[in-house]
Amino acid sequence: MALITTGKPFIRDLEQFGALGVYVPLEGGHEGRYQRRLRGAGYTLLNITARGLGDLSSYLLDVHGIRPPHLGKKSTKDREGAVGYRYYVPPVATYQVESLPAKSKGLVIWMMEGHVLDPSELEFLTKLPLTNPKIKIVLEMGGDRSFTWKPLQDVLAAA
């Protein structure tokens, strides 16, 4: 890989396919270059990890309830279990897309640790850019000797 990369083929493939599975060198640093190229091309980035997200469609597109760790505390309601209170949070991707700057091309969700997702979740992420064209997905699927990518639908077919 060249020391300085323009990132144009990566951005072109992301715009064409909507969702890419990337393989990054394990020592790190390369993904930051491509993220910087995406920001320079007019995209807004959202970095999240795939671990512990739960239902992806609810987390990204719907208002959903979360329960923080209860740390041994019991709720004050006598009929509910000792699981703590439920707090409702706005959808992460929908909220970000609604608050994009006027000149932004869209939102790129850069998701780390994509290898923990099952095939149905990969299929949802593959179809998400088709239902909402302002959202693009970059999913880190594992390590490689150089920064490589392929369409997420090809990664799904191999899984």
N, C-alpha and C positions, 0 to 999 in steps of 0.2 A: 504494500500500500504506500502511496506517495505521502510525503510528510504533510503537504497541503492539499486538501481535497476540496473540490468545489461543491460537492453534494448535489449537483444538478440531476444525475441519474436517479439518486435516491428520492429527491423531491418529485421528479417526474413519475416514478413508479408509485409513490404514495398518492399522488393526485389521480393516477389512472386506476389503481386498484382499491384505494380507500383504506386498506388495512394491510400492514406488512408484519411479517415475523422476522426479527433480526437476531443475528448471532454475533456476539461481541467478544473481543479478546478479554480474558479473565482478569488481566492486570488493570483494565479500565482506562478511561480517558478518551477513547475513540467515540463513544456515544455522545460525549459533550460537544465534540466538533459538529456532529450532525444536528444536534439540538440547536446549536448556534446558527447553523445554516438555515434551519427551519424558521427560527425567529427572524433572521435576516430576509427570508422570503415572504414574510408577512403573516406567519402563523403564531398563534398563542399556544404555549405549551402547558400541559398539566401532567406533572410527574406523580405517579402513584405506584404502589406495589400490589400485586395480585393476591398476596397472602392475607387472609382474613377478611376479604371483601364481602363474603356471603353471596347473596343473589345479585348478580351484576346488573340486571335490568332495573331492579329497585334502587340500587346504589347510584347508578348513573342517571336514570331517567325519571324516577318517582320520589315523592316525599316518603321517607321511610323512618321507622322507629329503631332506635339503638338503645341498648342497656349498657351503661358503663359497668366495669367490674364492681360488684357490691362490697367487696372487702370485708365480708362478715356482717355488714349492716343489714338490718331487716327493714322492710318497708313498714310504714305506720298503719297501713290498711290491714285489718285482721283477716280478711278473706283471701288475700293474695299470698303467693309463696314468697320466700325470702330471696327474691331475685332483683330487687331494687326497682327504681322508677324507669319508665320508658320515656325517652326524649325523642322528639321528631326533628329531623334535619332535612334541609332542602336537597334536591337531587344535585349531584356534583356536576355532571356534564351539562344538563339543561340550564342550570344557573350560570355556568361559565359561558355558554353559548349566548344566552340572553344579554350578558353584560360585556360582550366582545366590543372592542373599539370599532369605529366605523370603517377604518381602513384594513381591518384584519381579514385575512382570507378564510379563517376558520380556527377551530380548536383541534390540536393534536394531543391525544391522550397517549403519553409515553408510559407504558406499563412494564414494570420490572417483574422478574420471577414468573414469567408466563408459563413455565413448565409445570406449575402446580394446577393449572386449569384443566378441566375435563373437556372432552370433545363438544358437549352441548354448549359450554361457555365459549369455546373457540368459535363455534358456529354463530352464536349471538354477536360476538365481536366482529365477525366477518360481515354480517348483515347490517350492523349498526350504521356504517357509512352510507349504505344504500337507502336506509329510511331517513337519515338526517345527513344531507351532504355537507353540512358545515363541520361535522365531526370526522376526524381521521384517527386511525389507531396504529400505533407502533408498539409491538409486543416483543419484549426480549425473551427469546425461547431457550437460550443456552449460550455456551461458549464456543468459540472458533478461533483459529489462528489470525484471522483478519475480520474486519467488519463486513459481514455479508447479510443479505436480506433476500426474501422471496415473499410472494403474495401469501397472505394468511390462509387463503383458500387452499393453496398447495400444501401448507403445513397441516391443515385440517385433514386433507386427503391422506397424508402420510401417517397421521395419528391413529 
